[in-house]
């Protein structure tokens, strides 16, 4: 397992933390890591997280990662 894959898994797990600040930091890290595989999890946060700021950041991150995913050439 690559370092990048482990980092992404770590931050995905932290999105379930009860502290919204932890969730916000992990959302930002997922964008930095260009973790387009996190889109379904970010969508779930956007619709279900109890914290309004987390929902806003999940939406922003989801948009950024979606654009990144659609602009990348397909992997062969």
LUMLUMDREN-2810 file (N, C-alpha, C; in Angstrom, 1 decimal):
<atoms>
<atom><aa>X</aa><ch>A</ch><at>N</at><xx>0.8</xx><yy>-1.2</yy><zz>0.0</zz></atom>
<atom><aa>X</aa><ch>A</ch><at>CA</at><xx>0.0</xx><yy>0.0</yy><zz>0.0</zz></atom>
<atom><aa>X</aa><ch>A</ch><at>C</at><xx>0.9</xx><yy>1.2</yy><zz>0.0</zz></atom>
<atom><aa>X</aa><ch>A</ch><at>N</at><xx>0.6</xx><yy>2.1</yy><zz>-0.9</zz></atom>
<atom><aa>X</aa><ch>A</ch><at>CA</at><xx>1.5</xx><yy>3.3</yy><zz>-1.0</zz></atom>
<atom><aa>X</aa><ch>A</ch><at>C</at><xx>1.2</xx><yy>4.3</yy><zz>0.1</zz></atom>
<atom><aa>X</aa><ch>A</ch><at>N</at><xx>2.1</xx><yy>5.2</yy><zz>0.3</zz></atom>
<atom><aa>X</aa><ch>A</ch><at>CA</at><xx>2.0</xx><yy>6.2</yy><zz>1.4</zz></atom>
<atom><aa>X</aa><ch>A</ch><at>C</at><xx>0.7</xx><yy>7.1</yy><zz>1.1</zz></atom>
<atom><aa>X</aa><ch>A</ch><at>N</at><xx>0.5</xx><yy>7.5</yy><zz>-0.1</zz></atom>
<atom><aa>X</aa><ch>A</ch><at>CA</at><xx>-0.6</xx><yy>8.3</yy><zz>-0.5</zz></atom>
<atom><aa>X</aa><ch>A</ch><at>C</at><xx>-1.9</xx><yy>7.6</yy><zz>-0.2</zz></atom>
<atom><aa>X</aa><ch>A</ch><at>N</at><xx>-2.0</xx><yy>6.3</yy><zz>-0.5</zz></atom>
<atom><aa>X</aa><ch>A</ch><at>CA</at><xx>-3.2</xx><yy>5.5</yy><zz>-0.2</zz></atom>
<atom><aa>X</aa><ch>A</ch><at>C</at><xx>-3.5</xx><yy>5.4</yy><zz>1.3</zz></atom>
<atom><aa>X</aa><ch>A</ch><at>N</at><xx>-2.4</xx><yy>5.2</yy><zz>2.1</zz></atom>
<atom><aa>X</aa><ch>A</ch><at>CA</at><xx>-2.6</xx><yy>5.2</yy><zz>3.5</zz></atom>
<atom><aa>X</aa><ch>A</ch><at>C</at><xx>-3.0</xx><yy>6.5</yy><zz>4.1</zz></atom>
<atom><aa>X</aa><ch>A</ch><at>N</at><xx>-2.5</xx><yy>7.6</yy><zz>3.6</zz></atom>
<atom><aa>X</aa><ch>A</ch><at>CA</at><xx>-2.9</xx><yy>9.0</yy><zz>4.0</zz></atom>
<atom><aa>X</aa><ch>A</ch><at>C</at><xx>-4.3</xx><yy>9.2</yy><zz>3.7</zz></atom>
<atom><aa>X</aa><ch>A</ch><at>N</at><xx>-4.8</xx><yy>8.8</yy><zz>2.5</zz></atom>
<atom><aa>X</aa><ch>A</ch><at>CA</at><xx>-6.2</xx><yy>9.0</yy><zz>2.2</zz></atom>
<atom><aa>X</aa><ch>A</ch><at>C</at><xx>-7.1</xx><yy>8.2</yy><zz>3.1</zz></atom>
<atom><aa>X</aa><ch>A</ch><at>N</at><xx>-6.7</xx><yy>6.9</yy><zz>3.3</zz></atom>
<atom><aa>X</aa><ch>A</ch><at>CA</at><xx>-7.5</xx><yy>6.1</yy><zz>4.2</zz></atom>
<atom><aa>X</aa><ch>A</ch><at>C</at><xx>-7.6</xx><yy>6.7</yy><zz>5.6</zz></atom>
<atom><aa>X</aa><ch>A</ch><at>N</at><xx>-6.4</xx><yy>7.2</yy><zz>6.1</zz></atom>
<atom><aa>X</aa><ch>A</ch><at>CA</at><xx>-6.4</xx><yy>7.9</yy><zz>7.4</zz></atom>
<atom><aa>X</aa><ch>A</ch><at>C</at><xx>-7.4</xx><yy>9.1</yy><zz>7.5</zz></atom>
<atom><aa>X</aa><ch>A</ch><at>N</at><xx>-7.3</xx><yy>9.9</yy><zz>6.5</zz></atom>
<atom><aa>X</aa><ch>A</ch><at>CA</at><xx>-8.2</xx><yy>11.1</yy><zz>6.5</zz></atom>
<atom><aa>X</aa><ch>A</ch><at>C</at><xx>-9.7</xx><yy>10.7</yy><zz>6.3</zz></atom>
<atom><aa>X</aa><ch>A</ch><at>N</at><xx>-9.9</xx><yy>9.7</yy><zz>5.5</zz></atom>
<atom><aa>X</aa><ch>A</ch><at>CA</at><xx>-11.3</xx><yy>9.2</yy><zz>5.3</zz></atom>
<atom><aa>X</aa><ch>A</ch><at>C</at><xx>-11.9</xx><yy>8.7</yy><zz>6.7</zz></atom>
<atom><aa>X</aa><ch>A</ch><at>N</at><xx>-11.1</xx><yy>8.0</yy><zz>7.4</zz></atom>
<atom><aa>X</aa><ch>A</ch><at>CA</at><xx>-11.5</xx><yy>7.5</yy><zz>8.8</zz></atom>
<atom><aa>X</aa><ch>A</ch><at>C</at><xx>-11.7</xx><yy>8.7</yy><zz>9.7</zz></atom>
<atom><aa>X</aa><ch>A</ch><at>N</at><xx>-10.9</xx><yy>9.8</yy><zz>9.6</zz></atom>
<atom><aa>X</aa><ch>A</ch><at>CA</at><xx>-11.1</xx><yy>10.9</yy><zz>10.5</zz></atom>
<atom><aa>X</aa><ch>A</ch><at>C</at><xx>-12.4</xx><yy>11.7</yy><zz>10.2</zz></atom>
<atom><aa>X</aa><ch>A</ch><at>N</at><xx>-13.0</xx><yy>11.5</yy><zz>9.0</zz></atom>
<atom><aa>X</aa><ch>A</ch><at>CA</at><xx>-14.2</xx><yy>12.2</yy><zz>8.7</zz></atom>
<atom><aa>X</aa><ch>A</ch><at>C</at><xx>-15.4</xx><yy>11.7</yy><zz>9.6</zz></atom>
<atom><aa>X</aa><ch>A</ch><at>N</at><xx>-15.2</xx><yy>10.7</yy><zz>10.3</zz></atom>
<atom><aa>X</aa><ch>A</ch><at>CA</at><xx>-16.2</xx><yy>10.2</yy><zz>11.3</zz></atom>
<atom><aa>X</aa><ch>A</ch><at>C</at><xx>-15.9</xx><yy>10.6</yy><zz>12.7</zz></atom>
<atom><aa>X</aa><ch>A</ch><at>N</at><xx>-14.9</xx><yy>11.4</yy><zz>12.9</zz></atom>
<atom><aa>X</aa><ch>A</ch><at>CA</at><xx>-14.5</xx><yy>11.9</yy><zz>14.2</zz></atom>
<atom><aa>X</aa><ch>A</ch><at>C</at><xx>-15.7</xx><yy>12.8</yy><zz>14.7</zz></atom>
<atom><aa>X</aa><ch>A</ch><at>N</at><xx>-15.9</xx><yy>12.8</yy><zz>16.0</zz></atom>
<atom><aa>X</aa><ch>A</ch><at>CA</at><xx>-17.0</xx><yy>13.7</yy><zz>16.6</zz></atom>
<atom><aa>X</aa><ch>A</ch><at>C</at><xx>-16.7</xx><yy>15.2</yy><zz>16.6</zz></atom>
<atom><aa>X</aa><ch>A</ch><at>N</at><xx>-15.4</xx><yy>15.5</yy><zz>16.5</zz></atom>
<atom><aa>X</aa><ch>A</ch><at>CA</at><xx>-14.9</xx><yy>16.9</yy><zz>16.5</zz></atom>
<atom><aa>X</aa><ch>A</ch><at>C</at><xx>-15.0</xx><yy>17.5</yy><zz>15.1</zz></atom>
<atom><aa>X</aa><ch>A</ch><at>N</at><xx>-15.8</xx><yy>18.5</yy><zz>14.9</zz></atom>
<atom><aa>X</aa><ch>A</ch><at>CA</at><xx>-15.9</xx><yy>19.1</yy><zz>13.5</zz></atom>
<atom><aa>X</aa><ch>A</ch><at>C</at><xx>-14.6</xx><yy>19.6</yy><zz>13.0</zz></atom>
<atom><aa>X</aa><ch>A</ch><at>N</at><xx>-13.7</xx><yy>20.1</yy><zz>13.9</zz></atom>
<atom><aa>X</aa><ch>A</ch><at>CA</at><xx>-12.4</xx><yy>20.6</yy><zz>13.5</zz></atom>
<atom><aa>X</aa><ch>A</ch><at>C</at><xx>-11.5</xx><yy>19.5</yy><zz>12.8</zz></atom>
<atom><aa>X</aa><ch>A</ch><at>N</at><xx>-11.6</xx><yy>18.4</yy><zz>13.4</zz></atom>
<atom><aa>X</aa><ch>A</ch><at>CA</at><xx>-10.9</xx><yy>17.2</yy><zz>12.8</zz></atom>
<atom><aa>X</aa><ch>A</ch><at>C</at><xx>-11.4</xx><yy>16.9</yy><zz>11.5</zz></atom>
<atom><aa>X</aa><ch>A</ch><at>N</at><xx>-12.7</xx><yy>16.9</yy><zz>11.3</zz></atom>
<atom><aa>X</aa><ch>A</ch><at>CA</at><xx>-13.4</xx><yy>16.6</yy><zz>10.0</zz></atom>
<atom><aa>X</aa><ch>A</ch><at>C</at><xx>-13.0</xx><yy>17.7</yy><zz>9.0</zz></atom>
<atom><aa>X</aa><ch>A</ch><at>N</at><xx>-13.0</xx><yy>18.9</yy><zz>9.4</zz></atom>
<atom><aa>X</aa><ch>A</ch><at>CA</at><xx>-12.6</xx><yy>20.0</yy><zz>8.5</zz></atom>
<atom><aa>X</aa><ch>A</ch><at>C</at><xx>-11.1</xx><yy>19.9</yy><zz>8.0</zz></atom>
<atom><aa>X</aa><ch>A</ch><at>N</at><xx>-10.2</xx><yy>19.5</yy><zz>8.9</zz></atom>
<atom><aa>X</aa><ch>A</ch><at>CA</at><xx>-8.8</xx><yy>19.4</yy><zz>8.5</zz></atom>
<atom><aa>X</aa><ch>A</ch><at>C</at><xx>-8.7</xx><yy>18.2</yy><zz>7.6</zz></atom>
<atom><aa>X</aa><ch>A</ch><at>N</at><xx>-9.4</xx><yy>17.1</yy><zz>7.8</zz></atom>
<atom><aa>X</aa><ch>A</ch><at>CA</at><xx>-9.3</xx><yy>16.0</yy><zz>6.9</zz></atom>
<atom><aa>X</aa><ch>A</ch><at>C</at><xx>-9.9</xx><yy>16.3</yy><zz>5.5</zz></atom>
<atom><aa>X</aa><ch>A</ch><at>N</at><xx>-10.9</xx><yy>17.0</yy><zz>5.5</zz></atom>
<atom><aa>X</aa><ch>A</ch><at>CA</at><xx>-11.5</xx><yy>17.4</yy><zz>4.2</zz></atom>
<atom><aa>X</aa><ch>A</ch><at>C</at><xx>-10.4</xx><yy>18.2</yy><zz>3.4</zz></atom>
<atom><aa>X</aa><ch>A</ch><at>N</at><xx>-9.8</xx><yy>19.2</yy><zz>4.1</zz></atom>
<atom><aa>X</aa><ch>A</ch><at>CA</at><xx>-8.8</xx><yy>19.9</yy><zz>3.4</zz></atom>
<atom><aa>X</aa><ch>A</ch><at>C</at><xx>-7.6</xx><yy>19.1</yy><zz>2.9</zz></atom>
<atom><aa>X</aa><ch>A</ch><at>N</at><xx>-7.2</xx><yy>18.1</yy><zz>3.7</zz></atom>
<atom><aa>X</aa><ch>A</ch><at>CA</at><xx>-6.1</xx><yy>17.2</yy><zz>3.4</zz></atom>
<atom><aa>X</aa><ch>A</ch><at>C</at><xx>-6.5</xx><yy>16.3</yy><zz>2.2</zz></atom>
<atom><aa>X</aa><ch>A</ch><at>N</at><xx>-7.7</xx><yy>15.9</yy><zz>2.1</zz></atom>
<atom><aa>X</aa><ch>A</ch><at>CA</at><xx>-8.2</xx><yy>15.1</yy><zz>1.0</zz></atom>
<atom><aa>X</aa><ch>A</ch><at>C</at><xx>-8.1</xx><yy>15.9</yy><zz>-0.3</zz></atom>
<atom><aa>X</aa><ch>A</ch><at>N</at><xx>-8.4</xx><yy>17.1</yy><zz>-0.3</zz></atom>
<atom><aa>X</aa><ch>A</ch><at>CA</at><xx>-8.3</xx><yy>18.0</yy><zz>-1.5</zz></atom>
<atom><aa>X</aa><ch>A</ch><at>C</at><xx>-6.8</xx><yy>18.1</yy><zz>-1.8</zz></atom>
<atom><aa>X</aa><ch>A</ch><at>N</at><xx>-5.9</xx><yy>18.3</yy><zz>-0.9</zz></atom>
<atom><aa>X</aa><ch>A</ch><at>CA</at><xx>-4.5</xx><yy>18.4</yy><zz>-1.1</zz></atom>
<atom><aa>X</aa><ch>A</ch><at>C</at><xx>-4.0</xx><yy>17.2</yy><zz>-1.7</zz></atom>
<atom><aa>X</aa><ch>A</ch><at>N</at><xx>-4.5</xx><yy>16.0</yy><zz>-1.3</zz></atom>
<atom><aa>X</aa><ch>A</ch><at>CA</at><xx>-4.0</xx><yy>14.7</yy><zz>-1.8</zz></atom>
<atom><aa>X</aa><ch>A</ch><at>C</at><xx>-4.7</xx><yy>14.4</yy><zz>-3.1</zz></atom>
<atom><aa>X</aa><ch>A</ch><at>N</at><xx>-5.6</xx><yy>15.2</yy><zz>-3.6</zz></atom>
<atom><aa>X</aa><ch>A</ch><at>CA</at><xx>-6.3</xx><yy>15.0</yy><zz>-4.8</zz></atom>
<atom><aa>X</aa><ch>A</ch><at>C</at><xx>-7.0</xx><yy>13.6</yy><zz>-4.8</zz></atom>
<atom><aa>X</aa><ch>A</ch><at>N</at><xx>-7.7</xx><yy>13.4</yy><zz>-3.7</zz></atom>
<atom><aa>X</aa><ch>A</ch><at>CA</at><xx>-8.3</xx><yy>12.1</yy><zz>-3.4</zz></atom>
<atom><aa>X</aa><ch>A</ch><at>C</at><xx>-9.7</xx><yy>12.1</yy><zz>-4.1</zz></atom>
<atom><aa>X</aa><ch>A</ch><at>N</at><xx>-9.8</xx><yy>11.9</yy><zz>-5.4</zz></atom>
<atom><aa>X</aa><ch>A</ch><at>CA</at><xx>-11.1</xx><yy>11.9</yy><zz>-6.1</zz></atom>
<atom><aa>X</aa><ch>A</ch><at>C</at><xx>-11.9</xx><yy>10.7</yy><zz>-5.6</zz></atom>
<atom><aa>X</aa><ch>A</ch><at>N</at><xx>-11.3</xx><yy>9.6</yy><zz>-5.1</zz></atom>
<atom><aa>X</aa><ch>A</ch><at>CA</at><xx>-12.1</xx><yy>8.5</yy><zz>-4.6</zz></atom>
<atom><aa>X</aa><ch>A</ch><at>C</at><xx>-12.9</xx><yy>8.8</yy><zz>-3.4</zz></atom>
<atom><aa>X</aa><ch>A</ch><at>N</at><xx>-12.6</xx><yy>10.0</yy><zz>-2.8</zz></atom>
<atom><aa>X</aa><ch>A</ch><at>CA</at><xx>-13.4</xx><yy>10.4</yy><zz>-1.6</zz></atom>
<atom><aa>X</aa><ch>A</ch><at>C</at><xx>-14.7</xx><yy>11.1</yy><zz>-1.9</zz></atom>
<atom><aa>X</aa><ch>A</ch><at>N</at><xx>-15.0</xx><yy>11.3</yy><zz>-3.2</zz></atom>
<atom><aa>X</aa><ch>A</ch><at>CA</at><xx>-16.2</xx><yy>12.0</yy><zz>-3.6</zz></atom>
<atom><aa>X</aa><ch>A</ch><at>C</at><xx>-17.5</xx><yy>11.4</yy><zz>-2.9</zz></atom>
<atom><aa>X</aa><ch>A</ch><at>N</at><xx>-17.7</xx><yy>10.1</yy><zz>-2.9</zz></atom>
<atom><aa>X</aa><ch>A</ch><at>CA</at><xx>-18.9</xx><yy>9.6</yy><zz>-2.3</zz></atom>
<atom><aa>X</aa><ch>A</ch><at>C</at><xx>-19.0</xx><yy>9.9</yy><zz>-0.8</zz></atom>
<atom><aa>X</aa><ch>A</ch><at>N</at><xx>-17.9</xx><yy>9.9</yy><zz>-0.1</zz></atom>
<atom><aa>X</aa><ch>A</ch><at>CA</at><xx>-17.9</xx><yy>10.2</yy><zz>1.3</zz></atom>
<atom><aa>X</aa><ch>A</ch><at>C</at><xx>-18.2</xx><yy>11.6</yy><zz>1.6</zz></atom>
<atom><aa>X</aa><ch>A</ch><at>N</at><xx>-17.6</xx><yy>12.5</yy><zz>0.7</zz></atom>
<atom><aa>X</aa><ch>A</ch><at>CA</at><xx>-17.8</xx><yy>13.9</yy><zz>0.9</zz></atom>
<atom><aa>X</aa><ch>A</ch><at>C</at><xx>-19.3</xx><yy>14.2</yy><zz>0.6</zz></atom>
<atom><aa>X</aa><ch>A</ch><at>N</at><xx>-19.9</xx><yy>13.5</yy><zz>-0.4</zz></atom>
<atom><aa>X</aa><ch>A</ch><at>CA</at><xx>-21.3</xx><yy>13.7</yy><zz>-0.6</zz></atom>
<atom><aa>X</aa><ch>A</ch><at>C</at><xx>-22.2</xx><yy>13.4</yy><zz>0.6</zz></atom>
<atom><aa>X</aa><ch>A</ch><at>N</at><xx>-21.8</xx><yy>12.3</yy><zz>1.2</zz></atom>
<atom><aa>X</aa><ch>A</ch><at>CA</at><xx>-22.5</xx><yy>11.9</yy><zz>2.4</zz></atom>
<atom><aa>X</aa><ch>A</ch><at>C</at><xx>-22.4</xx><yy>12.9</yy><zz>3.5</zz></atom>
<atom><aa>X</aa><ch>A</ch><at>N</at><xx>-21.2</xx><yy>13.5</yy><zz>3.7</zz></atom>
<atom><aa>X</aa><ch>A</ch><at>CA</at><xx>-21.0</xx><yy>14.5</yy><zz>4.7</zz></atom>
<atom><aa>X</aa><ch>A</ch><at>C</at><xx>-21.8</xx><yy>15.7</yy><zz>4.3</zz></atom>
<atom><aa>X</aa><ch>A</ch><at>N</at><xx>-21.8</xx><yy>16.1</yy><zz>3.1</zz></atom>
<atom><aa>X</aa><ch>A</ch><at>CA</at><xx>-22.6</xx><yy>17.3</yy><zz>2.6</zz></atom>
<atom><aa>X</aa><ch>A</ch><at>C</at><xx>-24.1</xx><yy>17.1</yy><zz>3.0</zz></atom>
<atom><aa>X</aa><ch>A</ch><at>N</at><xx>-24.6</xx><yy>16.0</yy><zz>2.8</zz></atom>
<atom><aa>X</aa><ch>A</ch><at>CA</at><xx>-26.1</xx><yy>15.8</yy><zz>3.1</zz></atom>
<atom><aa>X</aa><ch>A</ch><at>C</at><xx>-26.4</xx><yy>15.5</yy><zz>4.6</zz></atom>
<atom><aa>X</aa><ch>A</ch><at>N</at><xx>-25.4</xx><yy>15.0</yy><zz>5.3</zz></atom>
<atom><aa>X</aa><ch>A</ch><at>CA</at><xx>-25.8</xx><yy>14.4</yy><zz>6.6</zz></atom>
<atom><aa>X</aa><ch>A</ch><at>C</at><xx>-25.0</xx><yy>15.0</yy><zz>7.8</zz></atom>
<atom><aa>X</aa><ch>A</ch><at>N</at><xx>-23.9</xx><yy>15.7</yy><zz>7.6</zz></atom>
<atom><aa>X</aa><ch>A</ch><at>CA</at><xx>-23.1</xx><yy>16.2</yy><zz>8.8</zz></atom>
<atom><aa>X</aa><ch>A</ch><at>C</at><xx>-23.9</xx><yy>17.2</yy><zz>9.6</zz></atom>
<atom><aa>X</aa><ch>A</ch><at>N</at><xx>-23.9</xx><yy>17.1</yy><zz>10.9</zz></atom>
<atom><aa>X</aa><ch>A</ch><at>CA</at><xx>-24.6</xx><yy>18.0</yy><zz>11.8</zz></atom>
<atom><aa>X</aa><ch>A</ch><at>C</at><xx>-24.0</xx><yy>19.4</yy><zz>11.8</zz></atom>
<atom><aa>X</aa><ch>A</ch><at>N</at><xx>-22.8</xx><yy>19.6</yy><zz>11.4</zz></atom>
<atom><aa>X</aa><ch>A</ch><at>CA</at><xx>-22.1</xx><yy>20.9</yy><zz>11.4</zz></atom>
<atom><aa>X</aa><ch>A</ch><at>C</at><xx>-22.2</xx><yy>21.6</yy><zz>10.1</zz></atom>
<atom><aa>X</aa><ch>A</ch><at>N</at><xx>-22.7</xx><yy>22.8</yy><zz>10.1</zz></atom>
<atom><aa>X</aa><ch>A</ch><at>CA</at><xx>-22.9</xx><yy>23.5</yy><zz>8.8</zz></atom>
<atom><aa>X</aa><ch>A</ch><at>C</at><xx>-21.6</xx><yy>23.8</yy><zz>8.1</zz></atom>
<atom><aa>X</aa><ch>A</ch><at>N</at><xx>-20.6</xx><yy>24.2</yy><zz>8.9</zz></atom>
<atom><aa>X</aa><ch>A</ch><at>CA</at><xx>-19.3</xx><yy>24.5</yy><zz>8.2</zz></atom>
<atom><aa>X</aa><ch>A</ch><at>C</at><xx>-18.7</xx><yy>23.2</yy><zz>7.6</zz></atom>
<atom><aa>X</aa><ch>A</ch><at>N</at><xx>-18.8</xx><yy>22.1</yy><zz>8.2</zz></atom>
<atom><aa>X</aa><ch>A</ch><at>CA</at><xx>-18.4</xx><yy>20.8</yy><zz>7.6</zz></atom>
<atom><aa>X</aa><ch>A</ch><at>C</at><xx>-19.1</xx><yy>20.5</yy><zz>6.3</zz></atom>
<atom><aa>X</aa><ch>A</ch><at>N</at><xx>-20.5</xx><yy>20.8</yy><zz>6.3</zz></atom>
<atom><aa>X</aa><ch>A</ch><at>CA</at><xx>-21.2</xx><yy>20.6</yy><zz>5.1</zz></atom>
<atom><aa>X</aa><ch>A</ch><at>C</at><xx>-20.8</xx><yy>21.5</yy><zz>4.0</zz></atom>
<atom><aa>X</aa><ch>A</ch><at>N</at><xx>-20.5</xx><yy>22.8</yy><zz>4.3</zz></atom>
<atom><aa>X</aa><ch>A</ch><at>CA</at><xx>-20.0</xx><yy>23.7</yy><zz>3.3</zz></atom>
<atom><aa>X</aa><ch>A</ch><at>C</at><xx>-18.7</xx><yy>23.3</yy><zz>2.8</zz></atom>
<atom><aa>X</aa><ch>A</ch><at>N</at><xx>-17.8</xx><yy>22.9</yy><zz>3.6</zz></atom>
<atom><aa>X</aa><ch>A</ch><at>CA</at><xx>-16.4</xx><yy>22.5</yy><zz>3.2</zz></atom>
<atom><aa>X</aa><ch>A</ch><at>C</at><xx>-16.5</xx><yy>21.2</yy><zz>2.4</zz></atom>
<atom><aa>X</aa><ch>A</ch><at>N</at><xx>-17.4</xx><yy>20.3</yy><zz>2.8</zz></atom>
<atom><aa>X</aa><ch>A</ch><at>CA</at><xx>-17.5</xx><yy>19.0</yy><zz>2.0</zz></atom>
<atom><aa>X</aa><ch>A</ch><at>C</at><xx>-18.0</xx><yy>19.3</yy><zz>0.6</zz></atom>
<atom><aa>X</aa><ch>A</ch><at>N</at><xx>-18.9</xx><yy>20.3</yy><zz>0.5</zz></atom>
<atom><aa>X</aa><ch>A</ch><at>CA</at><xx>-19.5</xx><yy>20.7</yy><zz>-0.8</zz></atom>
<atom><aa>X</aa><ch>A</ch><at>C</at><xx>-18.3</xx><yy>21.3</yy><zz>-1.7</zz></atom>
<atom><aa>X</aa><ch>A</ch><at>N</at><xx>-17.6</xx><yy>22.2</yy><zz>-1.1</zz></atom>
<atom><aa>X</aa><ch>A</ch><at>CA</at><xx>-16.5</xx><yy>22.9</yy><zz>-1.8</zz></atom>
<atom><aa>X</aa><ch>A</ch><at>C</at><xx>-15.4</xx><yy>21.9</yy><zz>-2.2</zz></atom>
<atom><aa>X</aa><ch>A</ch><at>N</at><xx>-15.1</xx><yy>21.0</yy><zz>-1.3</zz></atom>
<atom><aa>X</aa><ch>A</ch><at>CA</at><xx>-14.1</xx><yy>20.0</yy><zz>-1.6</zz></atom>
<atom><aa>X</aa><ch>A</ch><at>C</at><xx>-14.6</xx><yy>19.0</yy><zz>-2.7</zz></atom>
<atom><aa>X</aa><ch>A</ch><at>N</at><xx>-15.9</xx><yy>18.7</yy><zz>-2.6</zz></atom>
<atom><aa>X</aa><ch>A</ch><at>CA</at><xx>-16.4</xx><yy>17.8</yy><zz>-3.6</zz></atom>
<atom><aa>X</aa><ch>A</ch><at>C</at><xx>-16.4</xx><yy>18.4</yy><zz>-5.0</zz></atom>
<atom><aa>X</aa><ch>A</ch><at>N</at><xx>-16.7</xx><yy>19.7</yy><zz>-5.1</zz></atom>
<atom><aa>X</aa><ch>A</ch><at>CA</at><xx>-16.7</xx><yy>20.4</yy><zz>-6.4</zz></atom>
<atom><aa>X</aa><ch>A</ch><at>C</at><xx>-15.2</xx><yy>20.4</yy><zz>-6.9</zz></atom>
<atom><aa>X</aa><ch>A</ch><at>N</at><xx>-14.3</xx><yy>20.7</yy><zz>-6.1</zz></atom>
<atom><aa>X</aa><ch>A</ch><at>CA</at><xx>-12.9</xx><yy>20.8</yy><zz>-6.5</zz></atom>
<atom><aa>X</aa><ch>A</ch><at>C</at><xx>-12.4</xx><yy>19.4</yy><zz>-7.0</zz></atom>
<atom><aa>X</aa><ch>A</ch><at>N</at><xx>-12.7</xx><yy>18.4</yy><zz>-6.3</zz></atom>
<atom><aa>X</aa><ch>A</ch><at>CA</at><xx>-12.3</xx><yy>17.1</yy><zz>-6.6</zz></atom>
<atom><aa>X</aa><ch>A</ch><at>C</at><xx>-13.0</xx><yy>16.5</yy><zz>-7.9</zz></atom>
<atom><aa>X</aa><ch>A</ch><at>N</at><xx>-14.3</xx><yy>16.9</yy><zz>-8.0</zz></atom>
<atom><aa>X</aa><ch>A</ch><at>CA</at><xx>-15.0</xx><yy>16.5</yy><zz>-9.2</zz></atom>
<atom><aa>X</aa><ch>A</ch><at>C</at><xx>-14.4</xx><yy>17.1</yy><zz>-10.4</zz></atom>
<atom><aa>X</aa><ch>A</ch><at>N</at><xx>-14.1</xx><yy>18.4</yy><zz>-10.4</zz></atom>
<atom><aa>X</aa><ch>A</ch><at>CA</at><xx>-13.5</xx><yy>19.1</yy><zz>-11.5</zz></atom>
<atom><aa>X</aa><ch>A</ch><at>C</at><xx>-12.1</xx><yy>18.5</yy><zz>-11.8</zz></atom>
<atom><aa>X</aa><ch>A</ch><at>N</at><xx>-11.4</xx><yy>18.2</yy><zz>-10.8</zz></atom>
<atom><aa>X</aa><ch>A</ch><at>CA</at><xx>-10.1</xx><yy>17.5</yy><zz>-11.0</zz></atom>
<atom><aa>X</aa><ch>A</ch><at>C</at><xx>-10.3</xx><yy>16.2</yy><zz>-11.7</zz></atom>
<atom><aa>X</aa><ch>A</ch><at>N</at><xx>-11.2</xx><yy>15.4</yy><zz>-11.3</zz></atom>
<atom><aa>X</aa><ch>A</ch><at>CA</at><xx>-11.5</xx><yy>14.1</yy><zz>-11.8</zz></atom>
<atom><aa>X</aa><ch>A</ch><at>C</at><xx>-11.9</xx><yy>14.2</yy><zz>-13.3</zz></atom>
<atom><aa>X</aa><ch>A</ch><at>N</at><xx>-12.7</xx><yy>15.1</yy><zz>-13.6</zz></atom>
<atom><aa>X</aa><ch>A</ch><at>CA</at><xx>-13.3</xx><yy>15.3</yy><zz>-15.0</zz></atom>
<atom><aa>X</aa><ch>A</ch><at>C</at><xx>-12.2</xx><yy>15.9</yy><zz>-15.9</zz></atom>
<atom><aa>X</aa><ch>A</ch><at>N</at><xx>-11.2</xx><yy>16.6</yy><zz>-15.4</zz></atom>
<atom><aa>X</aa><ch>A</ch><at>CA</at><xx>-10.2</xx><yy>17.2</yy><zz>-16.3</zz></atom>
<atom><aa>X</aa><ch>A</ch><at>C</at><xx>-9.0</xx><yy>16.3</yy><zz>-16.5</zz></atom>
<atom><aa>X</aa><ch>A</ch><at>N</at><xx>-8.9</xx><yy>15.2</yy><zz>-15.7</zz></atom>
<atom><aa>X</aa><ch>A</ch><at>CA</at><xx>-7.8</xx><yy>14.3</yy><zz>-15.8</zz></atom>
<atom><aa>X</aa><ch>A</ch><at>C</at><xx>-8.0</xx><yy>13.4</yy><zz>-17.0</zz></atom>
<atom><aa>X</aa><ch>A</ch><at>N</at><xx>-6.9</xx><yy>13.1</yy><zz>-17.8</zz></atom>
<atom><aa>X</aa><ch>A</ch><at>CA</at><xx>-7.1</xx><yy>12.1</yy><zz>-18.8</zz></atom>
<atom><aa>X</aa><ch>A</ch><at>C</at><xx>-7.4</xx><yy>10.7</yy><zz>-18.2</zz></atom>
<atom><aa>X</aa><ch>A</ch><at>N</at><xx>-8.1</xx><yy>9.9</yy><zz>-18.9</zz></atom>
<atom><aa>X</aa><ch>A</ch><at>CA</at><xx>-8.4</xx><yy>8.6</yy><zz>-18.3</zz></atom>
<atom><aa>X</aa><ch>A</ch><at>C</at><xx>-7.1</xx><yy>7.7</yy><zz>-18.2</zz></atom>
<atom><aa>X</aa><ch>A</ch><at>N</at><xx>-7.1</xx><yy>7.0</yy><zz>-17.1</zz></atom>
<atom><aa>X</aa><ch>A</ch><at>CA</at><xx>-5.9</xx><yy>6.1</yy><zz>-16.9</zz></atom>
<atom><aa>X</aa><ch>A</ch><at>C</at><xx>-6.1</xx><yy>4.8</yy><zz>-17.7</zz></atom>
<atom><aa>X</aa><ch>A</ch><at>N</at><xx>-5.0</xx><yy>4.4</yy><zz>-18.3</zz></atom>
<atom><aa>X</aa><ch>A</ch><at>CA</at><xx>-5.1</xx><yy>3.2</yy><zz>-19.1</zz></atom>
<atom><aa>X</aa><ch>A</ch><at>C</at><xx>-4.5</xx><yy>2.0</yy><zz>-18.4</zz></atom>
</atoms>
